[in-house]
Amino acid sequence: MTGTDSKAQLVVIVHRDLFGTGRLIKATDLSLGPAACPYTSLNAAENTVIFEAGLHECGSTLQMTPDFLIYSTSLYYNPSPARNSVIQRTNPAVVPIECHYPRKDNVSSKAIKPTWVPFSSTISAEEQLDFSLRLMNDDWSTERPSSAFQLGDVMHIQADVRTGNHVALRLFVDSCVATLTPDRASSPQYAIIDFNGCLIDGRSDDTSSAFLSLRPRQDSLRFMVDVFRFAGDARDLSYITCHLKVTAVDQAPDPLNKACSFNKASNVWTPVEGTRDICSCCETGLCGVSGGQNFMAIGFPHTGDLSVKEADVMVGPLLILATHGLPRNFPEDQREAMKLVTQGI
């Protein structure tokens, strides 16, 4: 973000990648000063939002010192609710702006480039039978070393099943739900995966959540989820419970046994494996029982012991940090730099 002034006019240019995460904020979520002045123009080529206002406008204040006249205001970021108002993915932020007018000499304005340093994260995994769910580091090589996340981070989740002496198995994540308690039936809750393997969180406009297109093994499946908090709730701890299941590896994926992500570029649902039509029900949610058989009866001899073929597995508690004002992990020097010093004319 940069600021300049000209003939008692303040010009503030804000990059839409405000937090340096690669995700662009909405221009309408930004305002200038206590009077909430809207932006005056957009630069689509540069992905910037431009505010122009008089130094006395938008609720700015004036302070006089022996050396300077100081006009102070703030840039406000108030993220609008997503389509699903149960969760939020970004925090509000307030960036202070000061225009210093020296009484003798001029000083140069200083450009600012906010950055975001993601927290590392970890899990506490609960295994049931041969199934497991783990949070991994960014390159998927090891589990993450702490359980703290911040909005703007991405969770890398890996589901596995140890096959032991079973025939070769293919693992699917049938559903995943986030809650504020270990009880998956508690309220509020938010569905991340539903409809027998549709990663519906990736359907939202403000997320890139998806399954990885390549499995490390047939009995392993990876997916990424953009971190979120429950809106209107101060609790920092949350839990994710997933229902995992397996089929024989030689069984073709079908609407009941699939791993589907929404591709925003082409506006279609795509499977990790199998034909695209198995994902068509993700849009309608009608991925029910087909032909009188459920997934437990397909591809296995019926022994009456279904426990090895499905399980509910939980990760948590996960600490989702909330911040107010500038992001909690802004470097100290950049916090100071947020006080813009602009050139007086």
C-alpha positions, 0 to 999 in steps of 0.5 A, a space after each residue: 500500500 502506498 500513499 501520496 498527497 497533492 495540493 491538500 489531496 490524499 491519494 491512497 493506493 491499496 493492492 488487493 493482495 492486502 495480506 500478501 497471501 495471493 488472495 485478492 480482497 474485494 474492493 468494496 470491503 475497503 473504506 477510508 477514515 471513520 466516515 467510511 469513504 468508498 474507493 474512487 477508482 480501480 486499476 484492474 491491470 495492477 489489481 489496486 484500489 485507489 482512494 482520493 480525498 481531501 485532507 480534511 475529509 473522511 473523518 481525518 484529524 489534525 495534530 500540530 507539533 513544533 515540526 509538523 502538521 500531521 493529518 491522521 486517518 485509517 484504512 479499514 478492511 471489513 470483509 463481507 460475509 461469504 455466501 455461507 455465513 456460518 464461517 469466515 476466512 479473513 479478519 477485519 484490519 485497520 491500517 493507520 495513515 499519517 500525512 506529515 507536513 514539515 514546516 521547513 523541509 520536505 520528506 519523501 513518502 515511503 511505499 509499503 508492501 505488507 507480508 504474511 508469514 503463515 504459522 506452522 501447524 500440527 494435529 492431534 490425530 485419532 485413529 480408528 482401526 486402520 484409518 488415520 487423518 493427519 495434517 501435513 507440512 506444505 510439501 507433504 513430507 512430514 506432519 506439521 509441528 504445531 496446531 496453530 493456524 491463522 486465517 489465510 493459512 491452508 491446511 494440508 490434510 492426508 487420509 490413510 488406511 493401513 491395509 495389512 493383509 487385505 486385498 489392495 484398497 482404494 481410500 475415499 473421504 466420504 464426508 468431513 465436518 468442522 465443529 467447535 466441539 469433538 461431537 460431530 453432531 454439535 452446532 454450529 457445524 460446517 461441511 467441508 466434504 459431503 455427498 459421498 466425496 464432493 469437496 463442497 468447500 471448494 465451491 465457495 468464491 473465496 476458497 481454493 480448497 481441493 483434492 490433490 489430483 495425484 495420490 501417493 498410493 491408492 490407500 492414501 488421499 490428500 486435500 487442502 482446505 483454506 483455514 476458516 473460523 466460525 463467524 460470531 463465535 469467540 472460541 478459538 478451538 475447532 475439530 474436523 471429523 471425516 468419514 473414511 471408507 475403502 473399496 477394492 482397488 480394481 473397482 471403478 469409482 462411481 457416484 458413491 465412491 469418488 473424490 471430486 473437486 470444483 474447478 473454478 477455471 472451467 466451472 466443472 467438478 472433476 474427479 481424482 480418478 474415474 469419469 467426470 460424470 461421477 461428479 455431476 451429483 456434487 452440484 445437486 447433492 443427489 448422490 444417494 444409494 444406487 441400485 439398492 446397494 451401498 458402498 459397503 456391499 460393493 467389491 467385498 465379500 459380505 462377512 458382517 464385519 464392516 468396521 474395517 471398511 469405514 471409520 470416523 476419524 477426527 483431527 483436533 483441537 485445532 487452534 484458529 487464531 483471531 486477530 484485530 487491527 493489523 495481522 498478528 504476525 506482521 513484522 515489527 518494522 512494517 508495523 512502524 512503516 504503516 504510519 505513512 510519511 508523505 511529501 508536503 507540497 
